[in-house]
Amino acid sequence: MLGCRIIAGTVITWARSQLRRGIFGESWGVALATLVLLVAWYGVSLLYTPLNHGPNRIFLRTPLDQAIPVVPVFVIPYISLTPYIAVTMALLLLARVRLFRSAAVAMIIAWLVSYAFYFFLQSYVARPHLAGSDPLTALIRTVYAGDQPYNDFPSLHTSLSTIVAIYWWRVDRRIGIAAGVWTLLIVASTVLVHQHYLADLAGGLTLAAVACVVSLRLFARDRGAPAG
């Protein structure tokens, strides 16, 4: 019984220490500004759909892209991007608010640069005919039905998931490794379900790196704080 109380007390103390590094540990003015940033972050994300249409100006498929098979199981990491981002940003907001602000700005940069490409230099992916009737292939068809074959270069799946992995690495190296592995699966999934071409991945990775460098410089205090 005493041991359980000690463990419970330790957990509570740890949780409080984490929350002090989140939005509830900020002054009301800074917390309000952070909430404004949260609204802006979410609002910018909504601009994807209005831009997701033709006509396209570039078509980046290569013979290597054509040789890549559809691997239905990779639809699982592909559709995980939204919850992956949502859980990450919620936890950063609650326990690492400085990193939340930096990550939010990095994602906003990635979105805005991508949107500029989608508006001025729209891209297109030619999707294959899917003959299978298994649940995973059916799920890929659902993805195709809910997302037009545009807004491809640079890949937002690639840039946003890479940003998530980078910021988890800054929170904790062990979590960062796990996040990095899942991000690799997400990045691979974009070509293995034929939602993107290899050039889109290269563009997304470059964009993520630039966005993180810019954001971490804007939030210079976070650069020296390995735990956020």
Secondary structure, 3 states (H helix, E strand, C coil): CHHHHHHHHHHHHHHHHHHCCCHHHCCHHHHHHHHHHHHHHHHHHCCHHHHCCCCCCECCCCHHHHHCCCCHHHHHHHHCHHHHHHHHHHHHHHHCHHHHHHHHHHHHHHHHHHHHHHHHCCECCCCCCCCCCCHHHHHHHHHHHHCCCCCCCCCHHHHHHHHHHHHHHHHCHHHHHHHHHHHHHHHHHHHHCCCCCHHHHHHHHHHHHHHHHHHHHHCHHHHCCCCC
